[in-house]
Amino acid sequence: QVQLVESGGGLVQPGGSLRLSCAASGFIFSSYDMNWYRQAPGKERELVAVITSAGGRTNYADSVKGRFTISRDNAKNTVYLQMNSLKPEDTAVYYCNAYLSLAGIRYWGQGTQVTVSS
């Protein structure tokens, strides 16, 4: 049974930091690219950060470059999103996503709420 379980969301003041985690099980984690998406109320889901299966390459949305860092630990089947200098516009539900491009297979977590507010 495939599971992606996000944690680490919450309420934080502008300028603060949060670290999201996504624990994976039920598939070969090290073979999948891992992504973080987010969806704010009334907006479409957007891709925030990507990390390749071996962790050699990362990519970020322009809106989070220099503030967010994606990383992974293949030994722990976990992907992380370190979020610094948070802004109110970062408020959204953040989703973990696993993607195997060769087969077109994609898995989603249930999401974790991040709220940036004073």
Helices and strands as residue ranges (DSSP letters): E 3-7, E 10-12, E 18-25, G 29-31, E 33-39, E 46-51, E 58-60, E 68-73, E 78-83, G 88-90, E 92-100, E 105-108, E 112-116
